[in-house]
Amino acid sequence: MDPYTSIAVHHKLICDRQRMDAYRLAISESVKPGDVVLDIGCGTGVLGLMACQAGAKRVYAVERTDIIEVAREMAKTNHVARRMRFLHGDADSIALPEPVDVIVSELISKAVLGQRMEELLARARKQFLKPGGIVIPVDTEFRVAPVEEESAYGVLEPPDSREYGIDFSVVRNLMLNNIMALRANPGGLLAPDQVAYRVEAENLAGSSHPRARLVFRVQRPGRLHGFCGWFTARLSERVRLDATPPGLMSWDNVLYPLPRPVAVEPGMTVDLDLRGVQPPSGGAIWHWSTRVQRGRRQVAVFAQSTFRGSMVARRTLLRSRPTTKPALSGWGEIERAILCGCDGESSIRQIAERVMDAFPGIFSSREQAEDVIQGVLFDRTGPAALAEDQRKPT
């Protein structure tokens, strides 16, 4: 299940006073009576409700997960259902009947990159925003600093080989090529933070492949365990949302660990080459290279990547090649039979009965077959589901 379908995730978001207060103030500053608003990734609909409070004539609320059903009920409970139009599906597949005055979103990942914010906002701004319209947030920065973080780093370490008589170095190498969430100690920063990545509403590139080459000068003695990252966002001209360590209730910080801690002293330099790639499916692949120097003498050099931290079998890589010639598996045959049964005349029950006859012994009951068919047919994040929702009156 998509984690964003869980009400617990959204309960945490609406209970974050800093987040809620900042967005409410930014929306009240940006949305004028009579405005049309687009809310991308509406979740429980709270930002759209705030836009209605600010006087929006109409809000188009887009959400890819089933949590949109909560947003619909929230609109009814708060007596604004007539002003909110809900679109269930991916934001890059929507069509609106009119341009909008304001686009609001909260697609900010801990490291900014990860929820396709820049790509989705760029498309929405180009296609739907009126000239002179407003985008919330105005800009978002990802800031990084070298950090001493003994306790968080310790979590990445596997058991000592002496404890079980087993060499865990394979597991250790994988763990130390992954980033981790943490509540960083502000006193652990070894140098002033710098901006690694910035998304500006006025200059959206439409793709997210950030790269930063940063040089830090160590300010105090300590042990360098990696780099701490966090975001700061300007939601409007006067409102900021800042996840500076130790972070916010809804956003903690991230740690890019080193393969081993390095002792550092004031005046030493730490070079960081940080690159991020966002696959179309979301998430992020990170590469970070580090050089620690004392004057001209090189103390340590590392090259790491979350790709190296993922175990991918050769068989899996071969299957993903464009030249691969796929054949239907046994389960693929069942799915094809299900889809071929969708003739606009047959019910799910009738399709289930036919599939059970065609594939005896696969399903323990007709009810199980019906559940499987519903899972195959009703992917509520797909374009068909989106088109269906756009046809529904609100």
BALUM-522271 format. One record per residue (C-alpha): z, x, y; residue in three letters. Coordinates in steps of 0.05 Angstrom, whole numbers, padded with zeros to 5 digits, always signed. Each point is the difference from the previous one (the first is absolute). Last residue first. Layout:
BEGIN
ZXYALA/...
//
This chain:
BEGIN
-00158-00373+00352THR/-00067-00023-00029PRO/-00022+00039-00062LYS/-00068+00034+00003ARG/+00030+00067+00020GLN/+00047-00003-00059ASP/-00058-00007-00050GLU/-00037+00058+00032ALA/+00062+00043-00007LEU/+00009-00019-00073ALA/-00072+00018-00014ALA/+00008+00066+00037PRO/+00058+00022-00045GLY/+00074+00003+00016THR/+00018-00063-00037ARG/-00025+00025-00066ASP/-00006-00068-00033PHE/-00049+00007-00056LEU/+00027+00054-00046VAL/+00073-00018+00008GLY/-00015-00074-00008GLN/-00037+00016-00064ILE/+00059+00039-00027VAL/+00048-00057+00015ASP/-00047-00049-00035GLU/-00003+00044-00061ALA/+00076+00004-00003GLN/+00004-00076+00005GLU/-00051-00007-00056ARG/+00046+00039-00045SER/+00009+00067-00034SER/-00064+00027+00030PHE/-00043+00054-00033ILE/-00001-00029-00071GLY/-00068-00033+00007PRO/-00047+00025+00054PHE/-00057-00051+00006ALA/+00044-00059-00017ASP/+00055+00023+00047MET/-00052+00010+00055VAL/-00026-00071-00011ARG/+00070-00030+00003GLU/+00017+00039+00063ALA/-00064-00022+00035ILE/+00018-00072-00015GLN/+00070+00009+00028ARG/-00026+00035+00061ILE/-00044-00060+00012SER/-00076+00000-00011SER/-00049-00028+00050GLU/-00008+00053+00053GLY/-00032+00046-00051ASP/+00057+00050-00006CYS/-00008+00013-00074GLY/-00041+00062+00013CYS/+00060+00029+00036LEU/+00047-00011-00060ILE/-00051+00026-00049ALA/-00009+00062+00043ARG/+00075+00010+00002GLU/+00003-00003-00076ILE/-00056+00050-00008GLU/+00035+00046+00049GLY/+00062-00004-00043TRP/-00039+00026-00059GLY/-00028+00055+00044SER/-00065-00009+00037LEU/-00041+00063+00006ALA/-00002+00048+00059PRO/-00055+00050+00013LYS/+00032+00056+00041THR/-00046+00031+00051THR/+00044-00022+00059PRO/+00058+00040-00030ARG/+00065-00039-00007SER/+00000+00000-00076ARG/-00004+00076-00001LEU/+00061+00005+00044LEU/+00040-00046-00046THR/-00019+00040-00062ARG/+00020+00064+00035ARG/+00070-00029+00009ALA/+00029-00006+00070VAL/+00071+00023+00013MET/+00014-00010+00073SER/+00038+00053+00039GLY/-00062+00043+00007ARG/-00031-00059+00037PHE/+00063-00002+00042THR/-00020+00068+00025SER/+00031+00068+00010GLN/-00019+00069+00025ALA/+00055+00051+00013PHE/+00008+00067+00036VAL/+00065+00037+00011ALA/+00029+00058+00041VAL/-00063+00027+00035GLN/+00016+00056+00047ARG/-00033-00004+00068ARG/+00064-00024+00034GLY/+00041-00031-00055ARG/-00049-00048-00031GLN/+00001-00064-00041VAL/-00067-00029-00021ARG/-00007-00071-00026THR/-00057-00042-00027SER/+00004-00075-00005TRP/-00047-00049-00035HIS/+00014-00074-00001TRP/-00033-00058-00037ILE/+00015-00067+00030ALA/+00012-00073-00019GLY/-00055-00050+00006GLY/-00055-00022-00048SER/-00054+00030+00045PRO/+00033+00069-00009PRO/+00037+00028+00060GLN/-00004+00076+00008VAL/+00052+00041+00036GLY/+00000+00073+00020ARG/+00058+00044+00024LEU/-00008+00074+00016ASP/+00070+00024+00017LEU/+00018+00068+00029ASP/+00074+00020+00003VAL/+00019+00054+00049THR/+00063+00043+00002MET/+00035+00006+00067GLY/+00067-00026-00025PRO/+00011+00013-00074GLU/-00029-00028-00065VAL/+00020+00000-00073ALA/-00054-00032-00042VAL/+00012-00057-00049PRO/-00048-00005-00060ARG/-00063-00040-00015PRO/+00005-00028+00071LEU/+00014-00074+00011PRO/-00039-00049+00044TYR/+00058-00047+00017LEU/-00009-00070+00027VAL/+00044-00041+00047ASN/+00030-00070-00005ASP/-00035-00063+00023TRP/+00027-00071-00003SER/+00072+00015+00019MET/-00022+00054+00048LEU/-00004+00076-00007GLY/+00052+00055-00008PRO/-00037+00032+00032PRO/-00050-00025+00053THR/-00028-00068-00022ALA/-00017-00023+00071ASP/-00026-00067+00023LEU/-00019+00000+00074ARG/-00007-00055+00051VAL/-00020+00008+00073ARG/-00076+00006+00000GLU/-00005-00037-00066SER/+00014+00016-00073LEU/+00006+00075+00010ARG/+00013+00026-00069ALA/+00039+00061-00025THR/-00009+00022-00072PHE/+00038+00047-00046TRP/-00009+00066-00036GLY/+00047+00053-00028CYS/-00029+00065-00024PHE/+00023+00044-00056GLY/+00063+00032-00028HIS/+00009+00054+00053LEU/+00068+00031-00008ARG/+00039+00015+00064GLY/+00005+00042+00063PRO/-00017-00035+00065ARG/-00059-00013+00047GLN/-00059+00014-00046VAL/-00066+00002+00036ARG/-00049-00052-00027PHE/-00075+00007-00004VAL/-00041-00062-00015LEU/-00070-00010-00029ARG/-00011-00075-00007ALA/-00051-00040-00040ARG/-00008-00075-00002PRO/-00050-00035-00046HIS/+00007-00073+00020SER/-00064-00037+00015SER/-00017-00053+00052GLY/+00005+00050+00057ALA/+00044-00043+00045LEU/+00000+00026+00071ASN/+00032-00053+00045GLU/+00049-00021-00054ALA/+00022+00072-00009GLU/+00020+00029-00067VAL/+00033+00069+00002ARG/+00012+00053-00052TYR/+00039+00065-00003ALA/+00042-00007+00063VAL/+00053+00055+00005GLN/+00075+00003-00016ASP/+00046+00053+00030PRO/+00023+00053-00050ALA/+00049+00006-00058LEU/+00015-00074-00008LEU/+00063-00009-00043GLY/+00042-00027+00057GLY/-00041-00064+00001PRO/+00021-00012-00072ASN/-00058-00032-00036ALA/+00005-00068-00033ARG/-00049+00014-00056LEU/-00066-00021-00032ALA/-00036+00049-00044MET/-00065+00038+00002ILE/-00031+00025-00064ASN/-00022+00070-00020ASN/+00072+00021-00013LEU/+00007-00054-00053MET/-00061+00024-00039LEU/+00023+00073+00000ASN/+00069-00022-00022ARG/-00027-00041-00058VAL/-00040+00059-00027VAL/+00060+00046+00012SER/+00046-00042-00045PHE/+00012+00053-00053ASP/+00046-00030-00052ILE/+00065+00030-00028GLY/+00037-00062+00022TYR/+00046+00026+00055GLU/-00029+00070+00002ARG/-00066-00027+00024SER/+00034-00025+00063ASP/-00012-00074+00010PRO/-00058-00020+00046PRO/+00000+00017+00075GLU/-00029-00052+00047LEU/+00068-00031+00016VAL/+00024+00069+00022GLY/-00051-00001+00056TYR/+00033-00061+00029ALA/+00069+00033-00002SER/-00021+00067+00029GLU/-00041-00026+00058GLU/-00017+00056+00049GLU/-00060-00024+00038VAL/-00065+00021+00031PRO/-00024-00054+00049ALA/-00053-00055-00001VAL/-00020-00059+00044ARG/-00048-00056-00019PHE/-00021-00036+00063GLU/-00018-00073+00012THR/-00037-00030+00059ASP/-00007-00066+00037VAL/+00032-00037-00059PRO/-00019-00056+00013ILE/-00072-00007+00024VAL/-00018-00033+00066ILE/-00064-00031+00025GLY/-00040+00027+00059GLY/-00065-00021-00031PRO/+00017-00053-00053LYS/+00022+00025-00068LEU/-00034-00028-00062PHE/-00053+00046-00030GLN/+00014+00068+00029LYS/+00075-00009+00005ARG/+00005-00028-00070ALA/-00040+00057-00030ARG/+00039+00054+00035ALA/+00066-00034-00016LEU/-00017-00002-00074LEU/-00022+00073-00004GLU/+00058+00027+00042GLU/+00053-00039-00038MET/-00027+00015-00070ARG/+00071-00008-00029GLN/+00012+00073-00018GLY/-00002+00046+00060LEU/+00056-00012+00050VAL/+00045+00048-00040ALA/+00053-00055-00009LYS/-00056-00051-00002SER/-00016-00042+00061ILE/-00041-00062-00016LEU/+00039-00043+00049GLU/-00056-00037+00034SER/-00017-00036+00064VAL/-00068-00014+00029ILE/-00001-00035+00068VAL/-00052-00039+00039ASP/-00041-00025-00059VAL/-00073-00016-00011PRO/-00019-00066-00034GLU/-00019-00029-00068PRO/+00032+00059-00037LEU/-00029+00035-00062ALA/+00044+00038-00048ILE/-00020+00052-00052SER/+00033+00063+00029ASP/+00066-00037+00006ALA/+00004-00010-00075ASP/+00018-00071-00022GLY/+00036-00064+00018HIS/-00019-00023+00070LEU/+00052-00044+00034PHE/-00013-00038+00064ARG/+00061-00009+00045MET/+00002-00048+00060ARG/+00005-00064-00040ARG/+00054+00029-00044ALA/+00044+00016+00061VAL/+00060-00045-00015HIS/+00048+00056-00022ASN/+00007-00028-00070THR/-00075-00010-00005LYS/-00016+00071+00022ALA/+00053+00027-00047MET/-00031-00039-00057GLU/-00067+00031+00012ARG/+00031+00069+00006ALA/+00036-00009-00067VAL/-00068-00017-00031GLU/-00027+00064+00032ILE/+00048+00038-00046ILE/-00057-00009-00051ASP/-00030+00066+00021THR/-00061+00017+00043ARG/+00026-00027+00066GLU/-00037-00020+00063VAL/+00031-00044+00055ALA/-00048-00029+00052TYR/+00044-00023+00057VAL/-00019-00054+00050ARG/+00021-00022+00070LYS/+00048+00058+00006ALA/+00059-00016+00046GLY/+00050+00057-00011ALA/+00036-00042-00053GLN/-00067-00007-00036CYS/-00007+00076+00001ALA/+00070+00006-00029MET/-00020-00047-00056LEU/-00061+00043-00013GLY/+00045+00061-00004LEU/+00046-00037-00048VAL/-00055-00022-00047GLY/+00036+00016-00066THR/-00050+00056-00012GLY/-00051-00002+00057CYS/-00042+00059-00022GLY/-00047-00004+00059ILE/+00024-00050+00054ASP/-00058-00022+00044LEU/+00019-00035+00065VAL/-00034-00051+00046VAL/+00032-00003+00068ASP/+00017-00066+00036GLY/+00066+00025+00028PRO/-00001+00076+00003LYS/+00013+00049-00057VAL/+00013+00072+00019SER/+00070+00003+00030GLU/+00029-00053-00047SER/-00034+00036-00058ILE/+00031+00067+00019ALA/+00069-00032+00008LEU/-00004-00035-00067ARG/-00027+00062-00034TYR/+00057+00044+00026ALA/+00054-00052-00016ASP/-00025-00010-00071MET/-00007+00074-00017ARG/+00067+00019+00031GLN/+00034-00060-00032ARG/-00024+00016-00071ASP/+00020-00065-00035CYS/-00072-00025+00003ILE/-00025+00062-00036LEU/+00054-00001-00054LYS/-00015-00073-00014HIS/-00074+00019-00005HIS/+00013+00048-00057VAL/+00048-00048-00035ALA/-00053-00056+00005ILE/-00042+00040-00049SER/-00075-00009+00010THR/-00001+00066+00037TYR/+00019+00036-00064PRO/-00067-00020-00032ASP/+00016-00024-00070MET/
//
